[in-house]
Amino acid sequence: MAVPKKKTSKAKRNQRSATWKGKAAIAAKRAMSIGKSVLSGRAQGFVYPVSETDDAEA
């Protein structure tokens, strides 16, 4: 079983955590941006299925 040779410093641990959380924040921002563009009808380069039954109801 793999065991670390030395204790990881708090700074390294916090840096790794900050990077991980930063990636999540960027992904959430992109998802929100794509969602807004789809709802406004200005989506370019993003393909999403549109069912014909939804168009008839609206």
Secondary structure as the mmCIF struct_conf table of DSSP 4:
data_model
#
loop_
_struct_conf.conf_type_id
_struct_conf.id
_struct_conf.beg_label_comp_id
_struct_conf.beg_label_asym_id
_struct_conf.beg_label_seq_id
_struct_conf.end_label_comp_id
_struct_conf.end_label_asym_id
_struct_conf.end_label_seq_id
BEND BEND1 LYS A 5 LYS A 6
HELX_LH_PP_P HELX_LH_PP_P1 LYS A 7 SER A 9
HELX_RH_AL_P HELX_RH_AL_P1 LYS A 10 SER A 40
TURN_TY1_P TURN_TY1_P1 GLY A 41 GLY A 41
BEND BEND2 GLY A 45 GLY A 45
HELX_RH_AL_P HELX_RH_AL_P2 GLU A 52 GLU A 57
#
